[in-house]
Amino acid sequence: MRLGPLRVPAGVVELRPPRLSDGGTWSRVRLRDRRYLEEWEPVAPGTWEDRNSPLAWLAQWGTLRGLARRGVSIPLVIVLDGRPAGQITVGGIVRGALCSGWVGYWVGTHAAGGGVATAAVAMVVDHCFASAGLHRVEATVRPENVPSLRVLAKLGFREEGLFRRYLDVAGDWRDHRCLALTTEDIPGGLVARLLAEGRAAPAEKV
Ligand SMILES: CC(C)(COP(=O)(O)OP(=O)(O)OC[C@H]1O[C@@H](n2cnc3c(N)ncnc32)[C@H](O)[C@@H]1OP(=O)(O)O)[C@@H](O)C(=O)NCCC(=O)NCCS
């Protein structure tokens, strides 16, 4: 599955499934950007170096693939101008009467501030609603994470509430704002909205 391409100020953004060969770039960017990423990501066992080594990618890639095959996750690599620049994942997918999942994302510092995450979230939410059978997508964000809240605000995510001491992040249990969209909020889709607002433009495949 590939989503995009979409042109934003930073370049041309596409989404594709993770590959085993992404490990080198993934590890290099995440080791370089530790301070910028660690402040917002849930803790996990092991040191940052161990968790983000090229070897760690093998395990993560296998886990992501397994979750995708079980239909509980949609893991994607964010590609900017043909090169991996981050990740976006829809996880915790529950079907039945809920048909909902959460979206999580990160973009390397070299690619930040140019509309990449906004385009990625727009494309993945449209996919969730138009093809993956979801009715709702939520995002939980620390109140201090201004760039991430801005991404969601640009896309019209609604405030749903504050989850107290919700996730173990950067050494403590942190409050998170919960924002969400349901299909009724965006009948025409998020990409169409970005195009209409001039925040993105159609692009040729890179
Ligand atoms: C959050 C994140 C994914 C945003 O990626 P991005 O590609 O830079 O996002 P975009 O460029 O689409 O949008 C970011 C917006 O925040 C704004 N912004 C960035 N830093 C800001 C700051 N310190 N204060 C105010 N606004 C800020 C940008 O100007 C932009 O808004 P604009 O388009 O109105 O100018 C990226 O910063 C990141 O990976 N951070 C670390 C991991 C993380 O926080 N993940 C999300 C966890 S919920």
The ligand as a Gaussian input file, in Angstrom:
#p B3LYP/6-31G(d) Opt

LIG

0 1
 C        5.140000      16.899000      15.932000
 C        5.883000      16.693000      14.622000
 C        5.565000      15.309000      14.088000
 C        5.450000      17.754000      13.626000
 O        6.031000      17.458000      12.367000
 P        6.179000      18.582000      11.226000
 O        6.392000      17.881000       9.940000
 O        7.165000      19.577000      11.639000
 O        4.706000      19.227000      11.269000
 P        4.112000      20.332000      10.284000
 O        5.214000      21.094000       9.632000
 O        3.116000      19.646000       9.431000
 O        3.323000      21.270000      11.308000
 C        3.980000      21.763000      12.474000
 C        3.356000      23.085000      12.872000
 O        3.793000      23.447000      14.181000
 C        4.390000      24.731000      14.116000
 N        5.441000      24.776000      15.142000
 C        6.567000      24.056000      15.183000
 N        7.258000      24.366000      16.298000
 C        6.526000      25.294000      16.950000
 C        6.691000      26.002000      18.174000
 N        7.743000      25.791000      18.950000
 N        5.737000      26.887000      18.544000
 C        4.655000      27.100000      17.766000
 N        4.430000      26.440000      16.599000
 C        5.357000      25.553000      16.215000
 C        4.914000      24.855000      12.721000
 O        5.137000      26.208000      12.350000
 C        3.758000      24.223000      11.940000
 O        2.616000      25.070000      11.886000
 P        2.303000      25.997000      10.595000
 O        2.165000      25.084000       9.423000
 O        1.037000      26.693000      10.968000
 O        3.469000      26.917000      10.438000
 C        7.430000      16.801000      14.827000
 O        7.697000      18.021000      15.475000
 C        8.009000      15.657000      15.666000
 O        8.296000      14.601000      15.118000
 N        8.196000      15.893000      16.974000
 C        8.766000      14.878000      17.856000
 C        7.858000      13.663000      18.030000
 C        6.445000      14.047000      18.383000
 O        6.177000      15.013000      19.092000
 N        5.471000      13.261000      17.872000
 C        4.052000      13.493000      18.146000
 C        3.673000      12.956000      19.473000
 S        1.955000      13.311000      19.831000

